[in-house]
Amino acid sequence: MPLLPAPPTGRDGVVDWVREHLGHLSCDDVRPSSIRGGQAAADEALAALDVTGYAPRRSTVLPAGSRGASRLSPYIRHGLLDLPTVWHAVEHAPARDRGKFRDELLWQEYSRHLYARVGRATNRPLRFGPPRVDEPWGKEPWPEEMACMAATTAELHEDGWLVNQTRMWLSSQYSVRAGGDWREGAQEMYRHLLDGSPAANRLGWQWTVGTGTGKVYGFSRWQVEKRAPGLCRSCSLERACPVQDWPTAQAGPRVSAPEGLRGGVTDGGPEEPVVSGEADAVWLTGESLGDRDPARHARPDLPTVFVFDEPLLARLRLSGKRLVFLAETLAELGAEVRLGDPVVELQGRRLATTWTYVPGWTVRSRRLEVVATYPWPWLRRPGAGSLQSFSAWVR
């Protein structure tokens, strides 16, 4: 059974540990992001959170010191900070900034409701076909000679985090301008983002390229000059900018929506713990790695176990910095860490775990002896009705 040695707590040691045990699963050289993994780092980031000025500065790209984005998303993605906790943390912020920040939390929640309802169908156009590009691009979707693309992709590949504005630049440039398959672009971004999730990442791309709303986001030089002053002046294409004007692309025709999008009931898991026997371990998943994971919180007397899903990771080929972030988190938890197929690695164990909205968790949990399931900490508990648009859902 592939039981791995415990990850060390020092950053250099964690990087070496990932290179040795998980490096064969990475798409790049294993190195850390500037964003540390672990509950201590998450709690420190939350304690320092001040969203004053968030509304006018949330889309600032440069200078980096003027950005209003919180950089909490990697901790939210992996459950080190749950959405209700972050929601309440800004209770006393200025009203406009609080409202804008909470809108972003609601977008995360909506993406999870959508993923819980239609699952892998989020990889299909939700309501409209892919953008129709009138003029062929004829070059790399993210060309290095464009200063805006070079700076943004460098930050993505080196740090694994981007402000929302530059995520939209990349997705619009890839599909709306260059005519690339949005699913391939989304997957490349997903590999590198520390907060990459099939739920939020796919939904963001669908919104930008217009397959969810029918309205494409038209990236052009105007956004760069507004959000990153001075960047265009450093560009070798300053006088021959290929995105000088608005793109002419439009969203494609209406398509059949995934079953359940227009109406149905979203499975939100149990509202109370469901216990059918005595567990001997807490099974942690990538969605809930905090020390306040509901199952772990309820059963602090039990050992915790996490399995790096080797077959899945071999297919996804995530960046090494994502694996370092996860290993730092597991080192701090003191969890038992295994490598392999989770169903194989956890056979014969009586498990307590936290319900999650991820289809893969549902499939695996049905094949394991889960004797205690604890509720997911929803910001808004899922229900019935249409999930066709965020604006309708949020009301």
C-alpha positions in Angstrom: 0.0 0.0 0.0 1.6 3.3 -1.1 1.8 5.1 2.3 4.0 8.2 1.8 6.3 9.6 4.5 4.8 12.6 6.2 5.5 15.8 4.4 8.0 18.0 6.3 6.9 21.3 7.7 9.6 23.5 6.2 9.0 25.0 2.8 12.2 23.7 1.2 11.6 20.3 2.6 8.1 20.3 1.2 9.3 21.2 -2.2 11.8 18.3 -2.1 9.1 16.0 -0.8 6.8 16.9 -3.7 9.6 16.5 -6.2 10.4 13.0 -4.9 6.9 11.6 -4.5 4.7 13.6 -6.8 7.0 15.1 -9.4 6.1 12.5 -12.0 2.5 13.8 -11.9 3.4 17.5 -12.5 3.3 19.4 -15.7 6.3 21.6 -14.8 9.2 21.9 -12.5 8.2 21.7 -8.8 8.6 25.1 -7.1 6.5 27.0 -4.6 4.1 29.9 -5.1 4.4 33.1 -3.0 1.1 32.0 -1.5 1.7 29.4 1.2 -0.5 26.5 2.0 -1.7 25.6 5.4 -4.3 26.7 8.0 -1.8 29.1 9.7 -1.3 31.0 6.4 -5.1 31.0 5.8 -5.9 32.4 9.2 -3.2 35.0 8.9 -4.6 36.1 5.5 -8.1 36.3 6.9 -7.0 38.3 10.0 -5.3 40.8 7.7 -8.3 41.1 5.4 -9.4 44.7 4.9 -11.8 45.2 2.0 -11.9 49.0 2.3 -11.5 50.3 -1.2 -12.3 46.9 -2.7 -15.1 48.1 -5.0 -12.9 50.6 -7.0 -9.7 48.6 -6.8 -10.9 45.0 -7.4 -10.1 45.1 -11.1 -6.7 46.9 -10.7 -3.9 44.9 -12.3 -0.9 47.3 -12.0 0.7 48.5 -10.0 0.5 45.3 -8.0 0.6 47.2 -4.7 -2.7 48.9 -5.6 -4.7 45.8 -6.2 -7.8 45.4 -4.2 -8.1 41.6 -4.5 -7.9 39.6 -1.3 -5.9 36.5 -2.5 -8.0 34.4 -0.2 -9.3 32.2 -3.0 -6.8 29.3 -2.7 -7.8 28.9 0.9 -11.5 29.1 0.0 -11.0 26.6 -2.8 -9.6 24.0 -0.5 -11.8 24.6 2.5 -9.2 26.2 4.8 -11.6 29.1 4.9 -15.3 28.4 4.3 -17.5 30.9 2.7 -19.7 31.7 5.7 -16.6 32.5 7.8 -15.3 34.9 5.1 -18.7 36.4 4.6 -19.0 37.4 8.3 -15.4 38.6 8.4 -16.3 41.7 6.4 -19.5 42.6 8.4 -18.2 46.0 9.4 -16.6 47.0 6.1 -17.9 50.0 4.2 -21.2 49.1 2.6 -20.2 49.4 -1.1 -17.0 47.5 -0.6 -18.7 44.8 1.5 -21.4 44.4 -1.1 -18.9 44.0 -4.0 -16.7 41.5 -2.0 -19.7 39.5 -1.0 -20.9 39.3 -4.6 -17.7 37.5 -5.4 -18.3 35.0 -2.5 -21.8 34.5 -3.9 -20.4 33.8 -7.4 -18.3 31.1 -5.8 -21.3 29.7 -4.1 -23.3 29.8 -7.3 -20.6 27.9 -9.2 -20.8 25.1 -6.5 -24.6 24.9 -6.8 -24.2 24.6 -10.5 -21.6 21.9 -10.3 -23.6 20.0 -7.7 -26.6 20.1 -10.1 -25.2 19.3 -13.5 -21.7 18.0 -12.7 -19.4 17.3 -15.6 -21.9 18.9 -18.0 -20.3 22.2 -17.0 -17.7 21.3 -19.5 -20.3 21.8 -22.2 -21.7 25.2 -23.4 -24.5 26.1 -20.9 -26.8 28.0 -23.2 -25.0 29.3 -26.3 -22.5 27.9 -28.7 -18.8 28.9 -28.7 -17.9 32.3 -30.0 -17.9 32.9 -33.7 -14.7 34.5 -34.8 -15.0 36.6 -38.0 -11.3 37.2 -38.6 -8.7 34.3 -38.3 -6.1 35.0 -35.6 -3.3 33.0 -37.1 -0.9 33.0 -34.2 -0.5 31.7 -30.6 -3.6 32.5 -28.5 -1.4 34.0 -25.8 1.5 35.5 -27.8 4.6 36.4 -25.8 5.3 39.5 -27.9 2.2 41.1 -26.4 3.3 42.6 -23.1 -0.2 42.1 -21.5 -0.2 38.4 -22.4 3.4 37.9 -21.4 2.9 39.5 -18.0 -0.3 37.7 -17.3 0.8 34.2 -18.3 4.1 34.7 -16.4 2.1 35.4 -13.2 -0.1 32.4 -13.9 2.8 30.0 -14.4 5.1 31.3 -11.7 2.7 32.2 -8.9 -0.5 30.3 -9.7 -2.8 33.2 -9.0 -4.4 36.0 -11.0 -6.8 38.9 -10.3 -10.2 38.3 -11.9 -9.5 41.0 -14.5 -6.5 39.2 -16.0 -8.4 35.9 -15.9 -10.9 37.5 -18.2 -8.2 38.9 -20.4 -6.7 35.4 -20.9 -10.0 33.7 -21.5 -11.4 36.3 -23.9 -8.1 36.5 -25.8 -7.9 32.7 -26.1 -11.4 32.1 -27.4 -13.2 35.4 -28.4 -10.1 36.9 -30.1 -8.0 33.8 -31.2 -10.9 31.4 -31.7 -9.4 28.7 -29.5 -11.5 26.0 -27.8 -12.5 27.5 -24.5 -12.3 24.1 -22.7 -8.6 23.7 -23.6 -7.8 27.2 -22.4 -9.7 26.7 -19.2 -7.8 23.4 -18.6 -4.5 25.2 -19.0 -5.5 27.9 -16.5 -6.8 25.2 -14.2 -3.5 23.4 -14.1 -1.7 26.4 -12.7 -4.2 28.2 -10.5 -3.9 27.4 -6.8 -7.6 28.1 -6.6 -8.4 26.1 -9.7 -11.7 24.2 -9.5 -13.9 22.7 -12.1 -16.8 24.6 -10.7 -15.6 28.2 -10.6 -13.0 28.0 -13.4 -15.4 26.6 -16.0 -18.1 29.0 -15.0 -15.8 32.0 -15.3 -14.7 30.9 -18.8 -18.3 30.2 -19.9 -19.3 33.7 -18.7 -16.4 35.4 -20.5 -16.7 33.6 -23.8 -20.5 34.0 -23.8 -21.6 30.3 -23.8 -23.5 31.0 -20.6 -24.9 34.4 -21.2 -24.8 34.9 -25.0 -22.6 38.1 -24.5 -18.9 37.8 -25.0 -16.4 39.8 -23.0 -14.4 41.8 -25.6 -10.8 42.1 -24.4 -8.9 45.0 -26.1 -6.2 47.5 -25.5 -8.6 49.7 -23.6 -8.7 47.4 -20.7 -5.0 47.1 -20.4 -4.4 50.9 -20.5 -7.2 51.4 -17.9 -6.3 48.5 -15.5 -2.5 48.3 -16.0 -1.2 51.8 -16.8 2.2 51.8 -18.5 2.2 48.2 -19.6 1.4 49.0 -23.2 4.3 51.5 -23.3 6.7 48.6 -22.6 5.3 46.5 -25.4 7.2 45.8 -28.7 3.8 46.0 -30.4 2.8 49.3 -28.9 2.4 50.9 -32.4 1.0 47.7 -34.0 -1.3 46.4 -31.3 -3.2 43.3 -32.5 -6.0 44.0 -29.9 -6.3 47.8 -30.5 -10.0 47.6 -31.4 -12.9 45.6 -30.0 -13.2 42.0 -31.3 -16.0 41.4 -33.7 -16.8 37.9 -32.4 -20.3 37.0 -31.1 -21.6 34.1 -29.1 -22.8 31.2 -31.1 -26.5 30.1 -31.4 -28.5 28.7 -28.6 -27.7 25.1 -27.7 -29.5 22.5 -25.6 -28.8 23.3 -21.9 -27.5 20.5 -19.7 -30.3 18.6 -18.1 -31.3 20.2 -14.9 -30.1 23.6 -15.6 -33.5 25.1 -16.2 -35.1 23.4 -13.3 -34.6 20.7 -10.8 -33.3 20.1 -7.3 -29.7 20.5 -6.3 -28.4 17.9 -3.9 -26.8 19.8 -1.0 -26.0 16.8 1.1 -27.3 16.2 4.6 -28.4 19.1 6.9 -27.3 17.1 10.0 -24.6 14.5 10.5 -25.6 11.0 9.2 -24.0 8.4 11.3 -24.5 4.6 10.9 -21.5 3.2 12.7 -18.2 3.9 14.5 -15.5 5.4 12.3 -11.8 4.7 12.6 -10.5 7.5 10.4 -11.5 10.9 9.0 -11.2 11.0 5.2 -10.1 14.4 4.0 -10.7 15.6 0.4 -9.2 18.4 -1.7 -12.4 20.5 -1.1 -12.1 20.4 2.7 -8.6 20.5 4.1 -9.0 22.9 6.9 -8.5 22.1 10.6 -12.2 23.0 10.9 -13.3 20.5 8.4 -16.7 19.4 9.8 -15.8 15.7 10.0 -12.4 16.4 11.6 -13.9 19.0 13.9 -16.6 16.4 15.1 -14.1 13.6 15.5 -10.7 15.1 16.7 -9.9 11.8 18.3 -9.6 10.0 15.0 -6.6 10.0 12.6 -7.0 11.8 9.3 -6.1 10.4 5.9 -5.7 12.1 2.5 -5.1 10.3 -0.8 -3.4 11.9 -3.7 -5.5 10.4 -6.5 -2.7 9.2 -8.8 -4.9 8.2 -11.7 -6.7 11.5 -11.7 -3.5 13.5 -11.2 -1.8 11.6 -14.1 -4.6 12.9 -16.3 -4.8 16.4 -15.0 -1.0 17.1 -14.9 -1.3 19.9 -12.3 1.5 22.4 -11.8 4.0 21.6 -9.1 3.1 24.7 -7.2 -0.4 23.4 -6.7 1.0 20.2 -5.3 3.3 22.1 -3.0 0.4 24.1 -1.7 -1.5 20.9 -0.9 1.5 19.3 0.7 2.2 22.3 3.0 -1.4 22.1 4.1 -1.2 18.3 4.8 2.1 18.7 6.7 0.5 21.2 9.0 -2.5 18.9 9.6 -0.3 15.9 10.4 -2.5 13.8 8.2 -1.7 10.3 6.9 -0.9 10.8 3.2 -1.2 8.1 0.6 -0.8 7.9 -3.2 -3.0 5.8 -5.5 -6.6 5.2 -6.3 -8.6 6.5 -3.2 -11.1 3.5 -3.5 -8.2 1.1 -3.3 -6.2 3.0 -0.6 -9.2 3.4 1.7 -10.7 -0.1 1.4 -11.4 -1.8 4.7 -11.5 1.5 6.7 -14.6 2.8 8.4 -14.6 6.5 7.4 -16.1 9.7 8.6 -16.0 12.5 6.0 -17.5 15.8 5.0 -20.0 15.7 2.1 -18.9 17.7 -0.9 -20.6 19.0 -4.1 -18.0 17.2 -6.4 -19.4 14.3 -8.5 -16.2 12.3 -8.1 -16.6 12.4 -4.4 -20.1 10.9 -4.7 -18.8 8.1 -6.9 -16.0 7.2 -4.6 -17.9 7.5 -1.4 -20.5 5.0 -2.6 -17.7 2.4 -3.1 -16.2 3.0 0.4 -17.4 2.2 3.9 -18.5 5.7 4.9 -20.2 5.4 8.3 -20.4 9.1 9.1 -21.1 12.0 6.7 -21.1 15.6 7.9 -22.8 18.6 6.3 -21.1 20.9 3.9 -20.8 24.5 5.2 -23.0 26.2 2.6 -23.3 30.0 2.4 -26.8 29.4 0.9 -28.1 25.9 1.0 -29.1 24.6 -2.5 -32.7 24.2 -3.4 -34.9 23.9 -6.5 -35.4 26.1 -9.5 -33.4 27.4 -12.4 -29.7 27.9 -12.4 -29.5 29.5 -15.8 -28.1 32.8 -14.6 -26.3 34.1 -11.6 -28.4 37.3 -11.5 -31.6 35.3 -11.2 -30.1 32.9 -8.7 -28.7 35.6 -6.4 -32.1 37.3 -6.1 
